[in-house]
Amino acid sequence: MPDILISEAIEGAAVDALRSRFHVLYLPDAWKSPQLLAEKVRDCRALIVRNQTPVTAQLMDAGPELLVIGRAGVGLDNVDVDYARQAGIVVAFTPDQNAISVAELAIGLMISLVRFIPAADRDTRAGNWNRRRFVGSELYGKTLGIVGAGKIGYLTARRARAFGMSVLACDPFLSPDNVLLADLQAELVTLEEVFARADIVSCHLPALPQTAGLLNSACFERMKPGSYFINTSRGKVVNEPDLLSALKSGRLAGVALDVRATEPPQLGELESMPNVILMPHIGAWTLEAQDRVTVAICEDITRVLEGRPAVSAVHQATPQRMTAR
Ligand code: MLT
């Protein structure tokens, strides 16, 4: 009888170590079929997912033995954490382990946008040598607006400071005397102000009911003409048609998106625009981050299955349910 179902691609030495202690059912494509998930989770005590498995109330009900959900990543939008809490199931996650990788991608996208790196590459491969067509801008002296100044937003801003940028931050959970803001010499401003004053806005918001579609025309229309927008957090926080309009009107000079409202997205107008950089939600996909994430989640699953509290649990760190096993 399996102990642990892994329903997405999660591999490495830590998973092998898990296999040496528990019976692991590794079905990396199971996330595509709710029916298969429900069938395979039935006898399992743990379920490990990334962001593609919908961990719904129905799925948790289909696993009466479930003690712990391991979310290998930081975003919890695919896990019904309220239902897990009610059901007494631990939700373990990895809040910090991929933050550096996402911050580095945000910086990479920033430079790619202002120096036209993907467009210049495409043009040069086509046999051209268009130096004057690709006159970019420096980051030095520009203002970065961070929307959502949690760990990833902070690390992005810190790297931007090294380029000589100044930082505006918008985050309802921070107070103006926050030490991290002081470290960044950042000014805490409203959402309206961050869009009105920044040259580049980088979004680091979680997907919550309160943030769904929060970044819309009201924000983009405030931006300075020729500014840039980057999103490496969650696609659902952005109203994509409004973003497209801001690009078409020229208010935005360029946009870089690692995340989309629907993943994978339908091909549309954004895909055909030269000043848009699109990535397949790979902010956390570095060897180092994946290694850290996998080690941390396997460690927490082991702890819970062996009767110890999880290190990084969303609410309760030990299961509060009676199971038959
Ligand atoms: C995260 O939430 O950790 C990243 O976006 C990557 C992922 O969703 O797995």
Residues whose N, C-alpha, C, O or C-beta is under 5 A from the ligand:
A	BS01	MLT	R50 N51 A72 G73 V74 G75 S233 A284
